[in-house]
């Protein structure tokens, strides 16, 4: 990533807004222990093959009245 100095000797990093927003969202998620625990459990379930097909999921999804 390019760096530049603006009225300072401190280096700065220039990144697109979308990338900055994605980094902030990642920080928010990883700062939440409950979300991290859910992500870890989902990864474990995937590795262990505990998955459901999309068609089966849609059939079991409760419909709103």
C-alpha positions as CSV (number, residue, x, y, z in Angstrom):
1,X,0.0,0.0,0.0
2,X,1.3,3.5,-0.8
3,X,2.4,5.7,2.1
4,X,2.6,9.4,2.3
5,X,3.4,12.1,4.8
6,X,1.2,15.2,5.3
7,X,2.5,18.0,7.4
8,X,4.1,15.4,9.7
9,X,6.9,13.0,10.0
10,X,4.4,10.2,10.7
11,X,3.8,7.8,7.9
12,X,0.2,7.4,6.7
13,X,-1.6,4.6,4.8
14,X,-4.1,5.4,2.0
15,X,-6.7,2.8,1.4
16,X,-10.1,2.8,-0.3
17,X,-13.1,3.5,1.9
18,X,-14.6,0.1,1.2
19,X,-11.5,-1.6,2.5
20,X,-11.4,0.7,5.6
21,X,-15.1,-0.2,6.2
22,X,-14.4,-3.9,5.9
23,X,-11.5,-3.6,8.3
24,X,-13.6,-1.8,10.8
25,X,-16.4,-4.5,10.5
26,X,-13.8,-7.2,11.0
27,X,-12.5,-5.5,14.1
28,X,-16.1,-5.2,15.4
29,X,-16.8,-8.9,14.8
30,X,-13.6,-10.1,16.3
31,X,-14.1,-7.9,19.4
32,X,-17.3,-9.7,20.2
33,X,-16.6,-13.0,22.0
34,X,-20.0,-14.4,21.3
35,X,-19.6,-13.9,17.5
36,X,-16.1,-15.4,17.5
37,X,-17.5,-18.4,19.4
38,X,-20.3,-18.8,16.8
39,X,-17.9,-18.5,13.9
40,X,-15.6,-21.2,15.5
41,X,-18.5,-23.5,16.0
42,X,-19.7,-23.0,12.5
43,X,-16.2,-23.8,11.1
44,X,-16.0,-26.9,13.3
45,X,-19.5,-28.1,12.1
46,X,-18.4,-27.6,8.5
47,X,-15.2,-29.6,9.0
48,X,-17.2,-32.4,10.6
49,X,-19.7,-32.4,7.8
50,X,-22.6,-31.3,10.0
51,X,-24.3,-29.4,7.2
52,X,-27.8,-29.2,5.7
53,X,-28.5,-28.7,2.0
54,X,-30.0,-25.4,0.9
55,X,-33.2,-27.1,-0.3
56,X,-33.7,-28.9,3.0
57,X,-33.0,-25.7,4.9
58,X,-35.6,-23.7,2.8
59,X,-38.2,-26.4,3.5
60,X,-37.6,-26.3,7.3
61,X,-37.4,-22.5,7.4
62,X,-40.4,-21.2,9.4
63,X,-42.6,-18.9,7.2
64,X,-43.8,-15.6,8.5
65,X,-47.6,-15.2,8.8
